[in-house]
């Protein structure tokens, strides 16, 4: 009878260790992602007051962490960007796409379209 308990306990421990290993592998499987936005602002006042706060909140609520937001830009090769550059970090490409497809961001973008034109793309980063 004691042997059966030891065997059952070993089986449960093996399953728990296997599940933990699988979780660790899945956590490493998805590299981070970055979104890069080139924004050509036509009405800075409306852009700053009506669009920016709503867009920043919508993206932050969906996991975005701002890396760069409209700072000084220097062209090293090729033509410089026409507008301001915004870079956001996400845990995965799926999360980045979901954030920009969220209803809150779509609502903010409808407002932003009155004040600027946007070029936005997402890129997978390197797994660390």
Secondary structure, DSSP 8 states (H G I E B T S, - for coil): -HHHHHHHHHHHHHHHHHHHHHHHHHHHHS--EEEEEEEEES-HHHIIIIIIHHHHHHHHHTT-EEEEES-----SSS---SSEEEEEEESSHHHHHHHHHSHHHHHHHHHHTTTEEEEEEEEE----
